[in-house]
Amino acid sequence: MTTIEKSIDVLVPVRTAYNQWTQFESFPYFMEGVERVIQVDDRTTHWETTVAGAHREFDAEITEQHPDERVAWHTTEGPSHGGVVTFHRLDEHSTRVSLQMEYEPDTLAEKAGAALGIVGGRVSGDLQRFKEYIEQQGHETGAWRGNIDAPPQSPMPHPPARDDAAAGRDDPADVEARPIYPGIPGPGLPRMQP
């Protein structure tokens, strides 16, 4: 996986920046290579892109969305990528838009582009064009103010119960020093050698 993190400050209130970002069908106006985005429903978008001459179509699911704060997504088919864009109020009239994206380069050209930082440059350009787009308008072209909560996380499973006495390990100090999960030191101090 390749990770890209970029931010840009825009001279509009946080509400305006967020509202415009939720207008996914406007992305072709400022995202290079994005030909069309269709909002299928509150959670699903369909994308058509052309990058380095390769046309692709894929669906993405919005996994979390909170007004004036964040939008997170991942693809459900096609090229594997996902990310989150967050909106940070700097003052009444300006907002920091931060984007973190992870993707799996598929083709040799995509792997070379990732290694050379070409995708990071493209993301920076997209954010700069978003800044110009929203600042020139001064207002959003629409808004969706609904909430989508992240799916609940599964709790970490408990290790199986052990019968140390039956296994011939009846020294409590020996049990204390063993890790509960591999790679994580167990509680207590290591045993001292006599």
C-alpha positions as CSV (number, residue, x, y, z in Angstrom):
1,M,0.0,0.0,0.0
2,T,1.1,3.5,-0.8
3,T,0.0,6.4,1.5
4,I,-0.3,10.0,0.5
5,E,-1.0,12.9,2.9
6,K,-1.6,16.4,1.7
7,S,-3.3,19.6,3.0
8,I,-4.3,23.0,1.7
9,D,-5.8,26.1,3.3
10,V,-8.8,27.5,1.5
11,L,-10.3,31.0,2.0
12,V,-13.8,29.9,2.7
13,P,-15.6,28.9,5.9
14,V,-15.4,25.3,7.0
15,R,-19.1,24.8,6.2
16,T,-18.6,26.0,2.6
17,A,-15.5,23.8,2.0
18,Y,-17.2,20.7,3.4
19,N,-20.5,21.3,1.5
20,Q,-18.6,21.6,-1.8
21,W,-16.6,18.5,-1.1
22,T,-19.9,16.5,-0.7
23,Q,-20.8,17.4,-4.2
24,F,-19.0,14.4,-5.6
25,E,-20.4,14.9,-9.1
26,S,-18.4,18.2,-9.3
27,F,-15.1,16.4,-8.8
28,P,-14.3,16.4,-12.6
29,Y,-14.0,20.2,-12.4
30,F,-10.9,20.1,-10.2
31,M,-9.6,16.4,-10.1
32,E,-7.3,15.5,-12.9
33,G,-8.2,12.3,-14.7
34,V,-11.7,12.1,-13.2
35,E,-14.2,12.1,-16.1
36,R,-17.4,11.5,-14.2
37,V,-18.7,10.7,-10.7
38,I,-22.2,9.5,-10.2
39,Q,-23.8,9.7,-6.7
40,V,-25.7,6.3,-6.7
41,D,-27.1,6.8,-3.1
42,D,-26.0,8.3,0.2
43,R,-23.1,5.8,0.6
44,T,-22.2,4.8,-3.0
45,T,-20.4,6.7,-5.8
46,H,-19.5,5.4,-9.3
47,W,-16.3,6.7,-10.8
48,E,-15.0,6.9,-14.4
49,T,-11.4,7.9,-14.7
50,T,-8.7,8.0,-17.3
51,V,-5.1,8.0,-16.0
52,A,-2.1,7.6,-18.2
53,G,-4.4,6.5,-21.1
54,A,-6.0,3.7,-19.0
55,H,-9.8,4.1,-18.6
56,R,-11.2,2.6,-15.4
57,E,-14.6,2.4,-13.7
58,F,-15.2,1.5,-10.1
59,D,-17.5,2.0,-7.1
60,A,-16.6,3.5,-3.8
61,E,-18.4,3.4,-0.5
62,I,-18.6,6.3,1.9
63,T,-17.8,4.6,5.3
64,E,-18.0,7.7,7.5
65,Q,-19.3,11.2,6.9
66,H,-19.8,14.0,9.5
67,P,-20.8,17.6,8.5
68,D,-17.9,20.1,8.6
69,E,-15.5,17.4,9.9
70,R,-14.7,14.4,7.7
71,V,-15.6,12.1,4.8
72,A,-14.0,8.6,4.6
73,W,-14.3,6.1,1.8
74,H,-12.9,2.9,0.2
75,T,-13.4,1.2,-3.1
76,T,-15.7,-1.8,-3.3
77,E,-14.5,-3.0,-6.6
78,G,-11.8,-2.1,-9.1
79,P,-8.5,-0.5,-8.0
80,S,-7.9,-0.8,-4.2
81,H,-7.9,2.5,-2.5
82,G,-9.4,4.4,0.3
83,G,-8.9,7.5,2.5
84,V,-10.3,10.3,4.5
85,V,-10.6,14.0,4.0
86,T,-10.9,16.2,7.1
87,F,-11.9,19.9,7.4
88,H,-10.3,22.0,10.1
89,R,-11.7,25.5,10.9
90,L,-8.8,28.0,11.0
91,D,-11.0,31.0,11.6
92,E,-14.4,32.3,10.4
93,H,-13.2,32.6,6.8
94,S,-10.6,29.9,6.3
95,T,-10.4,26.1,6.5
96,R,-7.6,23.6,6.2
97,V,-8.6,20.6,4.0
98,S,-6.4,17.5,4.8
99,L,-6.4,14.4,2.6
100,Q,-5.0,11.0,3.5
101,M,-5.2,8.3,0.9
102,E,-4.0,4.7,0.7
103,Y,-3.9,2.8,-2.6
104,E,-2.4,-0.3,-4.1
105,P,-0.6,0.4,-7.4
106,D,-1.8,-2.1,-9.9
107,T,0.2,-1.8,-13.1
108,L,3.9,-1.3,-13.7
109,A,3.2,2.3,-14.7
110,E,1.3,2.9,-11.4
111,K,4.1,1.3,-9.4
112,A,6.6,3.6,-11.1
113,G,4.4,6.6,-10.6
114,A,4.1,5.8,-6.9
115,A,7.8,5.4,-6.5
116,L,8.4,8.7,-8.3
117,G,5.8,10.6,-6.3
118,I,3.7,11.4,-9.4
119,V,0.4,10.5,-7.6
120,G,1.3,12.7,-4.7
121,G,1.9,15.6,-7.1
122,R,-1.4,14.9,-8.8
123,V,-3.2,15.0,-5.4
124,S,-1.5,18.3,-4.5
125,G,-2.7,19.6,-7.9
126,D,-6.2,18.4,-7.2
127,L,-6.3,20.2,-3.9
128,Q,-4.9,23.4,-5.4
129,R,-7.7,23.3,-8.1
130,F,-10.3,22.6,-5.4
131,K,-9.0,25.8,-3.6
132,E,-9.3,27.8,-6.8
133,Y,-12.7,26.4,-7.6
134,I,-14.3,27.1,-4.3
135,E,-12.6,30.5,-3.7
136,Q,-13.6,31.8,-7.1
137,Q,-17.2,30.8,-6.5
138,G,-17.2,31.9,-2.9
139,H,-20.1,29.5,-2.2
140,E,-20.9,25.9,-2.6
141,T,-22.8,24.5,-5.5
142,G,-24.9,22.2,-3.2
143,A,-24.6,20.3,0.1
144,W,-25.4,17.1,1.8
145,R,-25.5,17.4,5.5
146,G,-26.3,13.9,6.5
147,N,-24.3,11.7,8.9
148,I,-22.8,8.3,8.1
149,D,-21.3,6.6,11.1
150,A,-18.3,4.3,10.8
151,P,-19.0,0.6,11.2
152,P,-18.4,-0.7,14.7
153,Q,-14.9,-2.1,15.3
154,S,-14.6,-5.7,16.4
155,P,-13.1,-6.0,19.9
156,M,-9.7,-7.7,20.1
157,P,-10.3,-11.4,20.9
158,H,-9.2,-12.7,24.3
159,P,-6.5,-15.3,24.3
160,P,-7.8,-18.8,25.1
161,A,-7.7,-19.8,28.8
162,R,-4.7,-21.9,29.7
163,D,-4.4,-24.6,32.3
164,D,-0.7,-24.0,33.3
165,A,-0.7,-26.5,36.0
166,A,-1.9,-29.3,33.7
167,A,0.8,-28.3,31.2
168,G,3.5,-28.6,33.9
169,R,3.9,-24.8,34.2
170,D,2.9,-24.1,37.8
171,D,5.4,-21.3,38.6
172,P,3.3,-18.1,38.8
173,A,6.4,-16.0,38.0
174,D,6.9,-17.9,34.8
175,V,3.3,-17.2,33.8
176,E,3.6,-13.5,34.6
177,A,6.6,-13.0,32.3
178,R,5.1,-14.6,29.3
179,P,3.4,-12.3,26.7
180,I,-0.3,-12.4,26.3
181,Y,-0.1,-11.6,22.6
182,P,3.0,-12.4,20.5
183,G,5.3,-9.3,20.3
184,I,3.7,-7.6,23.3
185,P,5.6,-8.0,26.6
186,G,3.6,-9.6,29.4
187,P,3.0,-7.9,32.7
188,G,5.5,-8.2,35.5
189,L,9.2,-8.2,35.6
190,P,11.4,-10.8,33.8
191,R,12.6,-13.6,36.1
192,M,16.0,-13.0,37.7
193,Q,18.7,-15.6,37.2
194,P,20.0,-17.1,40.6
